[in-house]
Amino acid sequence: MTKRKNYSPDFKAKVALEAIREEMTLAELSKKYGIHPTQIGTWKCAAIENLATAFTRRGSVAEQVQPQNR
């Protein structure tokens, strides 16, 4: 049995940003990074849903959006 892969938040953000740009398809990104297209789509949705937290003030409590099940 193989061990699950853990990806760093920086790597997830990099891949999600490429998916948001839509310069390559999810299948092409999947082949490039060796990650399942569904996983890339999940990271893309999470990045888009939590994008507003990047613009909150540091002292305020950020309300984080949980990914929706599709």
C-alpha positions as CSV (number, residue, x, y, z in Angstrom):
1,M,0.0,0.0,0.0
2,T,1.3,3.4,-0.9
3,K,1.4,6.4,1.3
4,R,-0.8,9.4,0.6
5,K,0.9,12.4,-1.0
6,N,0.8,15.7,1.0
7,Y,1.2,18.9,-1.0
8,S,2.4,22.2,0.5
9,P,0.0,25.2,0.5
10,D,2.4,27.0,-1.8
11,F,2.3,24.2,-4.4
12,K,-1.5,24.0,-4.2
13,A,-1.8,27.8,-4.7
14,K,0.6,27.6,-7.7
15,V,-1.5,24.9,-9.4
16,A,-4.8,26.5,-8.5
17,L,-3.6,29.8,-10.0
18,E,-2.6,28.1,-13.2
19,A,-6.1,26.5,-13.3
20,I,-7.8,29.8,-12.7
21,R,-5.8,31.4,-15.6
22,E,-7.2,28.7,-17.9
23,E,-4.2,28.8,-20.2
24,M,-4.1,25.0,-20.0
25,T,-6.9,22.5,-19.5
26,L,-7.2,20.5,-16.2
27,A,-6.1,17.4,-18.1
28,E,-2.9,19.2,-19.3
29,L,-2.2,20.5,-15.8
30,S,-2.8,17.0,-14.5
31,K,-0.2,15.6,-16.8
32,K,2.2,18.4,-16.1
33,Y,2.1,18.0,-12.3
34,G,1.1,14.3,-11.9
35,I,-2.1,15.2,-10.0
36,H,-5.7,14.0,-10.7
37,P,-7.8,16.6,-12.6
38,T,-10.5,16.4,-9.9
39,Q,-8.0,17.3,-7.3
40,I,-6.9,20.4,-9.3
41,G,-10.5,21.4,-9.7
42,T,-11.1,21.1,-6.0
43,W,-8.1,23.3,-5.3
44,K,-9.3,25.8,-7.9
45,C,-12.8,26.0,-6.3
46,A,-11.3,26.4,-2.8
47,A,-9.0,29.2,-4.1
48,I,-11.8,31.1,-5.7
49,E,-14.1,30.7,-2.7
50,N,-11.5,32.0,-0.2
51,L,-10.1,34.7,-2.4
52,A,-11.8,37.4,-0.3
53,T,-9.7,36.6,2.7
54,A,-6.7,38.0,1.0
55,F,-8.2,41.5,1.2
56,T,-9.2,41.4,4.9
57,R,-7.4,43.4,7.5
58,R,-5.0,41.6,9.7
59,G,-6.6,42.6,13.0
60,S,-10.1,41.6,11.9
61,V,-11.4,38.0,12.1
62,A,-11.6,36.5,8.7
63,E,-14.6,34.5,7.8
64,Q,-13.4,31.5,5.8
65,V,-15.7,29.8,3.3
66,Q,-15.8,26.0,3.4
67,P,-15.7,24.2,0.0
68,Q,-19.1,23.1,-1.2
69,N,-19.7,19.4,-2.0
70,R,-20.5,19.0,-5.7
